[in-house]
Amino acid sequence: MRHDGKLTTIGFDADDTLWQNEQFFRLTEQRFAAMLADHGEAEHISARLLEAERRNLAVYGFGIKGFTLSMIETAIEVTKGRVPASVISEILDAGREMLSHPIETLPHARETVEKLAGAFRLVLITKGDLFDQERKLAGSGLGDLFDAVEIVSDKNAATYSRLFSRHGDGPAKSMMVGNSLKSDVVPAIEAGGWGVHVPHELTWVLEHVEAPVAESRFRQISDLGQLPGLVESIVNAG
């Protein structure tokens, strides 16, 4: 694949773009609701948990550890402080299981990254807990294909402007690929880059925003297998 400098750098999100992630949160949430079934319907417990997560994002950041602490906080709240120590222990066990779960790469992830490696500078840009994201990257076997890895506390236009300037030729010659419109696509476009949405069947509700369909640098593909062809069409346009 040749390119003339129009696009030189491609950023990839990790969770639910390159490998499965959200499904383990959903399964653990169901398990959590079952633990507290005597204190409310599953939908009520999940809603209270989401409220706690929303409150705690600015304190704990994104990731399993913050999720686990939010589960403990919710358990204390819904039981009015009477949650048994055994339930707290079970919540901690569930969090530890999430932190040690094997990595399951998504369809076309490896072949697509391998196709683009070398022809473009590839940067993994993910938010979350440092230790956990490093563990998942190592377990995925994809780490050596990336020219740089950035684990950040949040993703916004300033993040992409900074990282694509550090690892590439600035956002105008860069593309961000991911499953979250809010974190991966919209802010990358706001920074001046391309934003490619790869929908995942499970996306956390706090990541939902409207697709920027009017933006000329917005694209959507059904899976990562379509990305090399899209990249080539952009590079060869004009």
Disulfide bonds with the S-S distance in Angstrom:
none
